[in-house]
Amino acid sequence: MGLDDDIKHNLEEAKGKTKEAVGDATDNERLETEGKADQASAKIKKVGDDVKDVFTDDR
């Protein structure tokens, strides 16, 4: 996985954590759910890149 992809996925995960925290603090269930979805999406992308790296030996 390239460094750019890693940074992008980490930023997406951080954005999700922030959304979740703000949603929780403001009792906004929609925002909290969006935050959790953003985090899950970032984690799936990281796993996909890791799998791709195993097959391409691009580390």
N, C-alpha and C positions, 0 to 999 in steps of 0.2 A: 504494500500500500504506500502510495506516495505521501510525503509529508503534508502536501496541500490537502489531500483527502482527509488525513488524520486530523488536521487542524479544523477543517470544515465540519467534520462529524463531532468533534469535541465542542465546537461552538454551538452546533445544533442541540447537543445534549444539555449544555449550560443554559441555552435559551429556554429549553423545555423545563428545566428545574426552576428557573426564574418564574416562568408562567405558572407552574404548579404552586410555587410558594405564594405568589401574589393572589392567585385564585383562592388558595386556602385562607390567606389573611383577610381577604375581602368577602369571603363566603360566596365566591363566584364559581359554581360547579363546572360551568362550561369552560372557563379559562383553566381551571385545574385539570380537567380532562384533556384539553388541548396540550397542556404541558406534558402530561404523562404520555400522550401519543407522540409528541415530538421526541421525547427521550427514547421511546421504544423504536421509533424510526431510525434514530441515530445509531442505536445499538445494533439493529438489523443490518444497517449499511456497514458498520465496522466488521461484523461477522462475515458478511459477503466479501468484503475486501480481504479479510484474513484467509478465507477459503480460496479466493482467487490467487493470493500470494503463494499458497501451498502448491498449487498446480503450475504456477508460472515461475516459482522460485525467485520472485521479485521482492526481495527484502532489503 
